[in-house]
Amino acid sequence: MEGYRRKKWLGIAQRYPGMKPEEQARIQRRMKDWAALTPEQRNKAREQYKTLQKAPPEHRETVKQRWQQYKELPEDEKRRLAEKAARKPTPKPATTKPAPVTPAARPAQTGAAPAPAQAGAPAAPIPDPAAPAAVPAAAGEAQPAPARQ
């Protein structure tokens, strides 16, 4: 446990005996709820909390009002909303596009014809159709220097 979290829990433990029974019950309930969360859910809750703390006061007040309205809903309506949220597809992470081929990344073009295949030698690899194709240099574009041996 990180140092600052440890200090926080030690402070709560010191104050706990002096709390009212309702407060102790609330803390125990929250600790049980927190312990039931997965590490990913805990991280998400922390991030949402940090984001809300950085939000303008008007936005925080709006969120607070909406939360109060939600808490006042009947249980069946809360259940319906939870089911609706569970059915909602989660956004997929953005896929990264392959880096564009730059002149420095292109293989040297020597102009020589490929050597004929020898008997028993492995065949040339078949290019992957999903792989990005090499882009020919535009007219007047500098060609990379051939590699020296």
Steps between C-alpha positions, in 0.01 A plus 500: 500500500633845411613720786228762468225236492650330803498831691139560401390158631699540820324834558158339444591219740595753768175697460277193471445432875375858554248488214127464545361151429331627180832637376677174583233304312536733199879455495469123529246493216724712278803284580307185405379662177854614416647157577248340263628708206759367259832689478387641163175627651691659788736675259205621295330635815822680600538653155137614492544655843814687389325618184199624697725685746662686207161584341347848534273551803191526276566157352561348843172647625314355199649156565406528868138588411471216250641255756243619754222450242631150428504408870133603527393267216308182584711181511339353185589815303861484625513132397364586155762772455777265614388236248487763226854611586619136500356445150668813370805393298828614646707712267788313346845651536616689195712291270830642401565552135827372358769765474529653153791375295767768485792513258738398782287195578491374142745231388774611268406467134793375295322442173644148476266217407435241768719192487327187370394248763739211548388142532440413866508866607196631685253688287471875537253596771150582386414857597227542761203679336418667834851644533553855376641504151820685423424832338715583197692826523346795325684660211775726625493345851841407638579130507681351801864421447581132450642328806879475505670171569 
